[in-house]
Amino acid sequence: MSKADPRIIALESQFGQLHTQLFNTFSHAQSAVMGIMQTGRDISQDSEDYQQLKRDFDITVTMYPGEDSLMATLIAATRQMANNPQVSNVHMTQVWAAAVSALSCDRMLLMIPADLHTDPEVSGELQQKRQEHLTMWQERLNNP
């Protein structure tokens, strides 16, 4: 096994913070769905899960350093969907959760030095997770 690149080791604390944020995002998204399953009704916009996921999305977009045109298009579509009163609140939480996840994975990938992007040991799993979350985000935007 090769020794870890010191540039990656230097990113560990930032990656740890982003992973913790993602865990919390997933917890709020799951809680929103559980709320619907328990009550049979949409969650309120005043619910903690709704409000937290909305904040997570806003903060993640603000912190996003990328200039990817696809991401910019998806961010704009997400904002537009959030203003559509016909979209259920729980669906919006799922859109935000997928967006936060995809943007966070993309952000982590952008932190990795370019010469390590093609190293599957360094970025392979992260690239796969980014694609999964990106696909989920797109699907939720296309199927309100």
N, C-alpha and C positions, 0 to 999 in steps of 0.2 A: 504494500500500500504506500502510495506517495505521501509526502509531507504536505500538509495544507498550506496553501498560498497565504502569506502574511497579509495580503490585501483583503482576502476574504475573512480572515480572523479579525481584522480591524472592523469589519462590518457586523460582527456577531451581535453586538448589543442593539444596533439599529434594527437588525432582522428580528431579534427577540421581541422588541417593542411592537413591530408590525405584526408578528405572529400572535402576540397577546391581543392586539386590537382585532385581528381577524377572528380569534376565538370568541371574543365578546360580541362581535357582529353576528356570528353564527348563533350564539346563544339568544340574542334578541330576536333574530329572524325565526328561530325555532319556537320561542315563547309566543310570538305573534300568531303563528300557525296553531299552536296548542290552544290559545285563547279562542280561536274560531271553532276548534273541535269541541271545546268544552261548552261554549255558549250557543253555537250554531249561528252566530251573528258576526258581522265584520267588527274589527277592533276600532276603537275611537282614535281620532287624530290626537287626542289628549293622552293616549296611553304612553307609558314609559318606553315601550318597545318602538312604537311609531316615532316618537320624538327623538329617541337615541339614534335610530337608524337614519333618520333625516339629517341629524347633526353629523353622524359618521360620514355620510355621503358628502355633505357640504365641506367638511374639514379635509376629507381625502382629495376632493377636487381641488381645493385651495393648495394643498401640499403637493399635488401631482406635478412633477417636473417635465413630463413628456410633451412632445409636440406632434404626437401621432394623430393624423386626421381622422382615423376611425374612432379613436377614443373621444376626440372632440365632438364628433357626430353623435356618438352614443350618450355623451354627457348632455348635449343639447336635447336629445330625444327624451332622456330621463327627466330633465327639468320640465319639458313640455308635458309629459305624462303626469307628473306630480300635480300639475295645474288642471288636469282633466277630472271633473267631479264624477264622471262615470266609472273611473277606475277605483276598484275597492282599495281600502287602506291596507289590508293585509297583502294584496298583490304589490302595492307600492313598496311595502317593507321588503318583499322578496327581490324586487328590482334593485332597491338600494343596496341590499346585502350582496347581490351578485356584482353590482358595480364597484362597491368598496373592495371586494375580493379581487376582481380583475385589475383594478387600478393599483392596488397594493402590490400584487404580484409584478405588475409592470414596473412599478417604482423600484422594487427590489432588483429586478433584472437590470434596470438602468444604473443601479449602484455598482453592479459587478463590472469590473474592468472588461473592456471590449474584447481583449485577447482571450478571455476565459468564457465568453458566451457560447462557444462551440464545444466546450468541455462538458460532456454529459454528467460527469461527477460533480461539477460545480453548479451548472444551471439547468440540467436536463429535467429534473423533477419540477423545478420552479416554472420552467417553460410549459410543461404539461399542465400544471395547476392553473397557470394564467389562461391557457387555451380553454380549459374546462369552465372556468368562471366567466370568461368572455362569451363562450357559447351560451351559457345559462343566462347571462345578461341580455344577449341578443334575443334569445327565445322568449324571455319574459317581456321584453319590449314589443315583440311582434305578436304576442298573444295575451292581451290585457283581459 
